[in-house]
Amino acid sequence: MENSKIEQVEVERFKSLFLRGIAFIFWFPGIILMELPLNKFLMAIVAVISSVFGILFIYAVIKVFRVFRKIKGDQVLQQALMNEMYLSFDYKALVTGFYSTLIYVILLFLLSDFVDIPVRVICLTIVYVAVVVTELRRFFLYRQ
């Protein structure tokens, strides 16, 4: 009985993390595009799509929070789902995100000699690359 509960919570955790990642992937580019000069019609479309995925992102964050609270509240789930393997997965995902962000910053630095990009767009794309690469790496590690 405990194994099925552990597997159920693990699937729930993966699905909520996946939903959070997908919502962020589609929500944050809308924020970046808002910084660029677009015509009013395109700006309205981007705003609507970004708002929908922003609400979905908030829902996913709340869902992830509830799943992790459920795991931390149960000793058996905590031992099974917050063990060294999952901490290693998180560490590997964060390291991958960090190094990919460093590479992206170097590429932006080289590109800045040829193209004039607004500073806010650069900062937002750096955050976007860091989060997306970290989340993708976490998905691939959890999927193993």
C-alpha positions, 0 to 999 in steps of 0.5 A, spaced: 500 500 500 505 504 501 509 503 495 502 505 491 502 511 495 509 513 494 508 512 486 502 516 486 505 522 489 511 521 485 507 522 479 503 527 482 510 531 483 512 530 476 506 532 473 506 539 477 513 540 476 512 539 468 506 543 468 510 549 472 515 548 467 511 548 461 507 554 463 513 558 465 516 556 458 510 560 454 508 565 459 515 568 460 516 570 453 510 574 453 514 578 458 520 579 454 516 581 448 512 586 452 519 590 452 520 590 444 516 595 440 510 591 437 504 594 434 498 594 438 494 588 435 500 584 436 501 587 443 494 585 445 495 578 442 501 577 446 498 580 453 492 575 452 496 569 451 501 571 456 496 572 461 493 565 460 499 562 461 501 566 467 495 564 471 497 557 469 504 558 472 501 561 478 496 555 479 502 550 477 506 553 483 501 552 488 500 545 486 508 544 486 507 547 493 502 543 496 505 536 493 512 538 497 508 540 503 505 533 503 511 530 502 515 534 507 509 532 512 509 524 511 515 521 514 515 515 509 514 520 503 520 524 505 524 518 506 522 515 499 522 522 495 526 527 498 532 522 498 539 523 496 538 521 489 532 527 488 537 532 491 542 530 486 537 531 481 536 538 483 543 539 484 545 537 477 539 541 474 542 547 477 549 546 475 547 545 468 542 551 468 548 555 471 553 553 466 548 554 460 547 561 463 554 563 463 555 560 456 549 564 454 552 571 457 558 570 453 554 569 447 550 575 448 557 579 450 560 577 443 553 579 440 552 586 443 558 588 439 554 587 432 547 588 435 544 593 439 539 590 444 535 593 450 538 592 457 531 589 460 531 584 454 538 582 455 536 581 463 529 577 462 532 573 456 538 571 461 533 569 467 529 565 461 535 561 459 537 559 466 530 557 468 528 553 462 535 549 462 534 548 469 527 545 468 528 541 462 534 538 465 530 536 471 525 533 467 530 529 464 533 526 470 526 525 473 524 521 467 530 516 468 
